[in-house]
Amino acid sequence: MTGYSGTTYDLFKRLLHILLIYAGALLFGLVAHWLRFPLPWMIGAMVFASTVRMLERPLPIPAQTRQIGQILIATSVGLSFTPEAVRMMQSLLLPMVGVAIATIGLGFVVAAFLMRITKVDVITAALASIPMGPVESAILAVRHKVSPGPVVFSQTLRIMLLVVLIPPVIVALDGTITDPVAVLSKMDWTLSGATLLCLCGIVGALVARTVRLANPFFVGSLGGAALAAAFSLPISAYPYAVLVLAQVFLGVWLGAVFDRDLLRRAKGFIPGAILASILLILLCVIMGLVMAWITGQTWQVMLLATAPGSVTEMALTAKILDDGLAIVTAFHVIRIFIILPFAGTIIRLTASMHSILQK
């Protein structure tokens, strides 16, 4: 009985700790909401979680929360893939592929800059600069026998900068949205439609995971919801509280990655990584403006579409603007499908080419 009571007490303490974490994240989100940030619950939760980790306090969040958040956001985004939107996107397939390849090229430009100012090796620089996600880049770093700390720091830093800078700046410059939160909170929904949407996303995620697609809980869920929308199934948006929950889950997970130990491991690398992240974002902004001129899409849509990462946050921002959501998502999905499956090959060829040039 004593052992059982101890186990129950430990479980209760863990649950209480988790509840306090999400309560704090919601409180920070409320402040961001009051300040009228475009993604208040995500940004607030991210700031809260990173602050807790910087204070070296434990943040024992269940790993499944990230997957749940990805499924909810991805299926919400998938609603925009109506038959009309799919037809319009077909005409932009060539620019989508071109932007994905150009993003890899810009990543190498930034990697060369990073090597010059921090003196890191070519593998570390490439993994830190090409937008492929913290987890994927860390796995490749270990495989190629370089320290994953600087790589994870750079990838995480770029995502955080994108989330904190791009949505607020675009919404502010757009000038047509007086209340970003109201746009998401006033979506029409039904219980049956929202349930069907979620089920389509779960099925898509399971299929994507079975066939080992990169980022299955986002890409698979997006695919399941997009197919449901394209075939005009009776799906609907989620109630706003569900989107709040998803933003909080993703914000806490993202902030939890950014801890003091990570900063210690990347200490001498930090100033260069900050400059490199800003440089990549600026280069992608220029590419977005050029693509707006080429495609005839609005500059807001193309800046979100060519942002080097953060598909979830860029898609939500497009949803707030009510402009080009399917296009923004499609650009990012194409980039994901081009970069992630071939990331290992790209880094392996980079190492081989560098060895040849060194000789």
Secondary structure, DSSP 8 states (H G I E B T S, - for coil): -HHHHHHHHHHHHHHHHHHHHHHHHHHHHHHHHHTT-SSHHHHHHHHHHHHHHHTT------THHHHHHHHHHHHHHHTT--HHHHHHHHTTHHHHHHHHHHHHHHHHHHHHHHHHHH---HHHHHHHHS-S-HHHHHHHHHHTTS-HHHHHHHHHHHHHHHHHHHHHHHHHHH---S-HHHHHHT----HHHHHHHHHHHHHHHHHHHHTT-SSHHHHHHHHHHHHHHHTT-S-----HHHHHHHHHHHHHHHHHHS-HHHHHHTGGGHHHHHHHHHHHHHHHHHHHHHHHHHH---HHHHHHHTSSS-HHHHHHHHHHHTS-HHHHHHHHHHHHHHHHHHHHHHHHHHHHHHHHHH-
